[in-house]
């Protein structure tokens, strides 16, 4: 959901990030994939895959495996383009408006998957582009 993507990009605190800026939306990575939201901090890269409440279960499952792929690609990019300091850690988060379907719970420990449920408040207005 575009609204959910905008909300997470504008509110890094919903995924526990203490960050003053907002995230980049639709950031393309070296594999050609586009990340829904990407926070690029010096010490950590945080990639967020977003699935809104309209997402059917198979789309959520696809999102889970997209997270696995994004993590691998970002880990590889870290090695490929070291900035000369300490390498940032990579964190990938699946943000769901509905929560994780019960039958996918077992995948969390298996795939080392971080899932956060986020609801967009009724009064949220998409920040205007300056």
N, C-alpha and C positions, 0 to 999 in steps of 0.2 A: 504494500500500500504506500502510495506516494506521501500521504499525510503522515504515516508512521515514520517513514524515512526522514521527512523534514523535521519531525518532532525529536527523533533521536539525535540528528545532526545538530539541532539547536540546544539540546539538553543532555550533554555528556554525562551528567550526574545520574541519569536513569540507568546507566550501565556501570555506575560506581566510579566514573572518571572525575578526578579533580582537575578540571581543565577549563580555562576561561574562554577559549575560542569555540568555534563550531567545526563540525566535521565536514570533510569533502564528500559530496555525493557523486555517485557514478564514476569513481576513480578507476581508470583502466590500469591493470597490472601487467607484468611482462608476459603472462600466458594469454593475454588478450581478453581475459575476463574483466567484467566491470563490477566493482564492489559497490554495494548499496551505500554504505557510509564508511569513511576511513578517517581515523584520527591519527595524525602523524606527529607523535611527540618524540623528543630527542631520545628518551629512554625506552619508549614503547610504541609499537605500531598496533593500533587496534582496528580490526576489521569487523564490521557489523553486517550480517545478512538479515534482512527484514522480511517477515511474512505477516501480512495483515489478516484480519479476521475472515476475509473471504477465501483465504488459501485452503484448498482441499488437502487431505492428508498426503496424497502423493506429491504435492508441491512442497509440503513441509519436509517430507523425506528427502526430496531433491535438495532443499535448503541445507539439511543436515550434511549431506555429502558435498555440497558446495563449500561448506565451512572447512571440511577436511582438505579439499583441494586448495582453497585460498591459503590455509595455514602452511601447507607444503610449499606453495609458490612464494609466499612472503618470507618463509624461512630461507629458501634458496636465494632470494634476492638480497637478503641481508648479507649472505656470504659473498655474493657476486659483486655487490657495490658497497664494500665497507667504507664508512665515512672517516676512518682513521681514529675514531674514539672507541668507546665500548659499543658493542653491537646492541641495538635496541632489542628488547624482547618482543615476541609476537603474540598477540592475544586475538582470538577470533570468537565472536559472540553471535549466537542466533537469537534474535529478538522476535518474539511471537506475541501477537495480540491475544491469542486464544489460550496460550499455555501449550505445553507439549502433550500431544495425544498419548494416552496411557501406554499404548503398545510400543511406543518408541523410547520409553524411559530407560530401558536396558542399554540403549545405545550411548547414553551419556558417559558412563564410566568406560565403556568399551572404546569409544572414539575420543575420550577426553574432551567431551563437548560441554561448552558453557551455554546454558539457555536461560534467558531472562524474559519474563512476561512484562510487557509494557502496555498500558492503556493510554491513548491520547486523550487528554482532558477535553471536555466539550468546548471550552473557551479558547483552545489553542488556535492562534492565527499564524499562518506561514509567514516568516519574516520576509519583508520585501527585499528584492535584489537592489543593491545600490550601485 
